[in-house]
Amino acid sequence: MPGRHIAPRHRAPRSFKRTVGRFAGDVAGSLPTSGVTGAVALVGAAGVAVGLGVFTVDAEANPAGTTTAASGHFEVNPRLSDDAIKARHRASDDEVSRSAVRPAAASVQRETKAKHLPVSKQDVAGTVSETVEATDPRDIAMSMLADYGWSSDQFSCLDSLWVSESNWNVYATNSSSGAYGIPQSLPAEKMASAGADWRTNPATQIKWGLTYIESSYGSPCNAWYFKQGNNWY
């Protein structure tokens, strides 16, 4: 409008200039003066820059330890160079990181191992199970008692009977009669009816011996009682 002055857009309003000036004065008054021989005078935009941290006062540039608006030195806070940033990364890599790769826990290792076993050796609970066949002749005989309808009470009689006959030795041989194996079969070849491996397999010999006891005496205890009175069975 004619006769009205409009401030140029590139200039700040006077009120803003006054505000900046007051802010600069406040910042200058709040700076420490210990060890400084002269007062620090910061005015205008330079004072605002110091207050905002854009510039820092370079005290070493003035040997007398004074910094003024006329003789003060202002230094832009330098940004870290790429080399400095890389150096910091290398230093941090030397420290133990919480995200570093660690060995799997023992429980995880067991679970992983179990999953790679055949299905036949795993159960629904995820634990590993395996059926181990008995190898001790006494254990084999104990496991067979139920097949003949006998309780575990009969085992003590069976044990006494066959200890007296062969001491549970698969290869026991009577030098005078030729009786052979754990049950001392006479002749030895009779045990072939229980399996072709009768000469070396304790399970085959025991199967034949229990079948013989059942058919001849009814139970191991009856066979043991007979052996005690007659020295044979």
Beta strands, then each sheet from edge to edge (+ up, - down):
strand 1: 55-57
strand 2: 74-76
sheet 1: 1+ 2-
end
